[in-house]
């Protein structure tokens, strides 16, 4: 992760995951980070190494962009793919 990339706080990570309707298992598979590690981070009982933080951030941001595009199409009256 670049030095200037913002780190997602446990609260931000949980909120994004929940907006996507992903369980810890769903998120774990997509980010390739152990489920227990994600759970510990979100509940503030552990930390994420920079590489894992970067993986989580990338997966969440890509999913949010995809969902935003679907929402924009629905608002415009188009059928979402």
C-alpha positions as CSV (number, residue, x, y, z in Angstrom):
1,X,0.0,0.0,0.0
2,X,1.5,3.4,-0.9
3,X,2.6,5.4,2.1
4,X,0.0,8.1,1.5
5,X,-3.0,5.6,1.1
6,X,-5.4,6.1,3.9
7,X,-5.9,3.2,6.3
8,X,-9.5,2.1,6.8
9,X,-10.4,2.2,10.5
10,X,-12.2,-0.9,11.9
11,X,-15.4,1.1,11.9
12,X,-15.0,2.2,8.2
13,X,-14.2,-1.4,7.2
14,X,-17.2,-2.8,9.0
15,X,-19.5,-0.2,7.5
16,X,-18.3,-0.8,4.0
17,X,-18.6,-4.5,4.4
18,X,-22.1,-4.2,5.8
19,X,-23.2,-1.8,2.9
20,X,-22.1,-4.6,0.5
21,X,-24.1,-7.1,2.6
22,X,-20.9,-9.2,3.0
23,X,-20.4,-11.6,5.9
24,X,-16.9,-12.0,7.3
25,X,-16.6,-15.2,5.2
26,X,-17.6,-13.4,2.0
27,X,-15.1,-10.6,2.7
28,X,-12.4,-13.0,3.8
29,X,-12.6,-14.9,0.5
30,X,-12.6,-11.8,-1.6
31,X,-9.7,-10.1,0.2
32,X,-7.8,-13.3,0.8
33,X,-7.4,-12.5,4.4
34,X,-8.2,-15.0,7.2
35,X,-11.8,-14.5,8.5
36,X,-10.5,-14.5,12.1
37,X,-8.1,-11.7,11.3
38,X,-10.9,-9.5,9.8
39,X,-13.1,-10.2,12.8
40,X,-10.3,-9.2,15.2
41,X,-9.6,-6.0,13.3
42,X,-13.2,-4.9,13.1
43,X,-13.7,-5.6,16.8
44,X,-10.5,-3.8,17.7
45,X,-8.8,-6.9,19.1
46,X,-6.1,-7.0,16.5
47,X,-4.3,-5.1,13.7
48,X,-3.9,-5.7,10.0
49,X,-0.5,-5.8,8.3
50,X,-0.1,-3.2,5.6
51,X,-0.4,-5.8,2.8
52,X,-3.7,-7.1,4.3
53,X,-5.0,-3.6,4.8
54,X,-4.2,-2.9,1.1
55,X,-5.9,-6.0,0.0
56,X,-9.0,-5.2,2.0
57,X,-9.1,-1.6,0.8
58,X,-8.7,-2.6,-2.8
59,X,-11.5,-5.2,-2.7
60,X,-13.9,-2.9,-0.8
61,X,-13.2,0.1,-3.1
62,X,-13.7,-2.0,-6.3
63,X,-17.0,-3.4,-5.0
64,X,-18.2,0.0,-4.0
65,X,-17.4,1.4,-7.4
66,X,-19.3,-1.5,-9.0
67,X,-22.3,-1.0,-6.8
68,X,-22.3,2.7,-7.4
69,X,-22.4,2.1,-11.2
70,X,-25.4,-0.2,-10.7
71,X,-27.2,2.4,-8.6
72,X,-26.5,5.1,-11.2
73,X,-28.1,2.9,-13.9
74,X,-31.1,2.2,-11.8
75,X,-31.6,5.9,-11.1
76,X,-31.3,6.6,-14.8
77,X,-34.0,4.0,-15.5
78,X,-31.6,1.5,-17.1
79,X,-31.5,-2.2,-16.2
80,X,-28.5,-3.0,-13.9
81,X,-26.3,-5.8,-15.1
